Amino acid sequence: MDERFGTIDLAIGDGVARVTLERPEAMNAINRDLARDLMDAALRCDEDPAVRAVVLSGSGHMFCAGGDLRSFAEKGDDLPHHLKEVTTYLHAAVSRFARMDAPVIAAVHGAAAGAGFSLALACDLVLADETARFTLGYSKVGLTPDGSSTYFLPRLIGLGRAMELALTGRVLSAPEAQEWGIATRVVPEGTHLSEAADLAAELAKGPTGALGASKRLLHAGWNESLETQMEAETRTIADIARTADAREGISAFVQKRTPSFQDS
């Protein structure tokens, strides 16, 4: 199933949703329309039981240049209102991607800047083309970070390094991003989409419900005490043990065969 949202292309097949930012003429910069379309695409992915993995990528020469500063400049005194609208849609998309059961893979090539960097950070796994560059860049234009970067970045790389990126606008190469824990893997130039497709296909065969529950446990762990988090682990594994996928996984392990997970 292929669907166009105006600035987003959504294609779903074989358990994988491919979400592509489609403003190549504007370096996939995020304006109100793209933010709203991304929210709609994220909701479709979250609601469709056929989606067991998601690949998020950008068309053209880069992943995403961040906020659409040209459109921001046109707003004049209405810019604060406009930014609240754009971030409302963008943050809803990020929330859905982060909390859905299906693992979300960012396939990054070229620049992931500003809110584009934030989008990559919000994904569960990041495959970076060796050409990829990562920068917050907000300080260069007198703005502050959005799109979840102030939540995910300190958790991934520590407060000190996150502070450096936010205050200086430093640009990280793909190998640096991997070394710092931002990129999961660096892949050869031009292979980011095929590598992401292979990884998504592998994840789509997994126990989707358990993967989603694992995502939520890991996110929650930062804000809970040890005992509270362990209780959440106990309740979650007990709940997951009731599913057909858990029974299938355990049986397959005992029988020394490959499991066939189907119950998301």
QUISUL-V680315 format. One record per backbone hydrogen bond with DSSP energy under -0.5 kcal/mol. CO is the residue of the C=O (numbers start at 1). NH is the residue of the N-H. Records with the same first field share a line. If there is no record, write none. Layout:
CO: NH / NH
//
This chain:
1: 12
3: 10
5: 7
7: 22
8: 5
9: 20
10: 3
11: 18
13: 16
15: 52 / 53
16: 13 / 18
17: 19 / 55
18: 11 / 20
19: 57
20: 9
21: 59
23: 26 / 28
24: 27
26: 29
27: 65
29: 31
30: 68
31: 35
32: 36
33: 37
34: 38
35: 39
36: 40
37: 41
38: 42
39: 43
40: 44
41: 45
42: 46
43: 47
44: 48
47: 49
48: 51
50: 52
52: 103
53: 17
54: 105
55: 19 / 57
56: 107
57: 21
59: 62
64: 113
66: 30
67: 69
68: 72
69: 73
70: 74
72: 75
73: 76
75: 78
76: 79
78: 82
79: 83
80: 84
81: 85
82: 86
83: 87
84: 88
85: 89
86: 90
87: 91
88: 92
89: 93
90: 94
91: 95
92: 96
93: 97
94: 98
95: 99
96: 100
103: 54
104: 124 / 125
105: 56 / 107
106: 108 / 127
107: 58
108: 129
109: 63
110: 133
111: 63 / 64
112: 135
113: 116
114: 117 / 118
115: 119
116: 120
117: 121
118: 122
119: 123
120: 123
125: 106
126: 128 / 184 / 185
127: 108 / 129
128: 187
129: 132
132: 174
133: 112
134: 172
135: 114
137: 140 / 141
138: 141 / 143
139: 142
146: 149
148: 151 / 152
149: 153
151: 155
152: 156
153: 157
154: 158
158: 162
159: 163
160: 164
161: 165
162: 166
163: 167
164: 168 / 170
165: 169
170: 172
172: 134
173: 177
174: 178
175: 179
176: 180
177: 181 / 182 / 183
178: 181
185: 128
187: 130
188: 191
191: 195
192: 196
193: 197
194: 198
195: 199
196: 200
197: 201
198: 202
199: 203
200: 204
201: 205
202: 205
203: 206
205: 261
206: 208
207: 210 / 211
208: 212
209: 213
210: 214
211: 215
212: 216
213: 217
214: 218
215: 219
216: 220
217: 221
219: 222
220: 223
221: 224
225: 229
226: 230
227: 231
228: 232
229: 233
230: 234
231: 235
232: 236
233: 237
234: 238
235: 239
236: 240
237: 241
239: 242
240: 243
243: 247
244: 248
245: 249
246: 250
247: 251
248: 252
249: 253
250: 254
251: 255
252: 256 / 257
253: 256
259: 261
262: 264
263: 209
//
